[in-house]
């Protein structure tokens, strides 16, 4: 059985704005990953005693960025 949402009788089917917004989500996720990487490198250079948040904030932001990129690829 073919799902109605997958099969289209119209060969000129236009998916609309979905690919554009999915590309925007992917770009936003890549930007978040870059910010997380910069935070990781920047926090490494701090002088003094750091708490656990100083070590984990960069990787947490990178993880969030990767999740946003995965969402954008899934939407695409």
C-alpha positions in Angstrom: 0.0 0.0 0.0 1.4 3.4 -1.0 1.0 6.2 1.5 -0.9 9.2 0.3 1.7 11.6 1.6 4.5 9.9 -0.4 2.9 9.3 -3.8 1.9 12.2 -5.9 0.1 12.0 -9.2 1.4 15.4 -10.2 5.0 15.1 -11.6 5.5 18.8 -11.1 4.9 18.6 -7.3 6.3 21.6 -5.5 7.3 20.9 -1.9 6.9 24.6 -1.0 9.1 26.4 1.5 10.2 23.3 3.4 13.6 22.8 1.8 14.4 26.5 2.3 13.6 26.5 5.9 15.3 23.2 6.5 18.5 24.7 4.9 18.1 27.7 7.3 17.9 25.3 10.3 21.0 23.4 9.1 22.9 26.7 8.8 21.7 27.9 12.2 22.9 24.6 13.7 26.3 24.9 12.0 26.6 28.4 13.5 25.7 27.1 17.0 28.4 24.4 16.6 31.0 27.0 15.7 30.0 29.1 18.7 30.3 26.1 20.9 33.8 25.4 19.5 34.8 29.0 20.1 33.5 28.8 23.6 35.5 25.6 24.3 38.7 27.2 23.0 38.0 30.5 24.8 37.3 28.9 28.1 40.5 26.9 27.9 42.5 30.1 28.1 40.9 31.4 31.3 43.2 31.8 34.3 42.2 30.7 37.7 40.1 28.0 39.3 37.2 26.9 37.1 34.2 25.0 38.2 32.6 22.1 36.3 30.5 24.5 34.2 33.7 26.0 32.7 34.6 22.6 31.3 31.1 21.6 30.0 29.6 24.7 28.6 31.4 24.4 25.2 30.6 20.7 24.6 27.0 21.3 25.7 26.6 24.1 23.1 28.2 21.9 20.4 25.8 19.0 21.3 22.8 21.4 20.9 24.1 22.6 17.6 24.5 19.0 16.3 21.0 18.3 17.4 19.7 21.4 15.5 21.7 20.3 12.4 20.1 16.8 12.7 16.7 18.3 12.9 17.4 20.4 9.7 18.6 17.3 7.8 15.5 15.4 9.0 13.3 18.2 7.7 15.1 18.3 4.4 
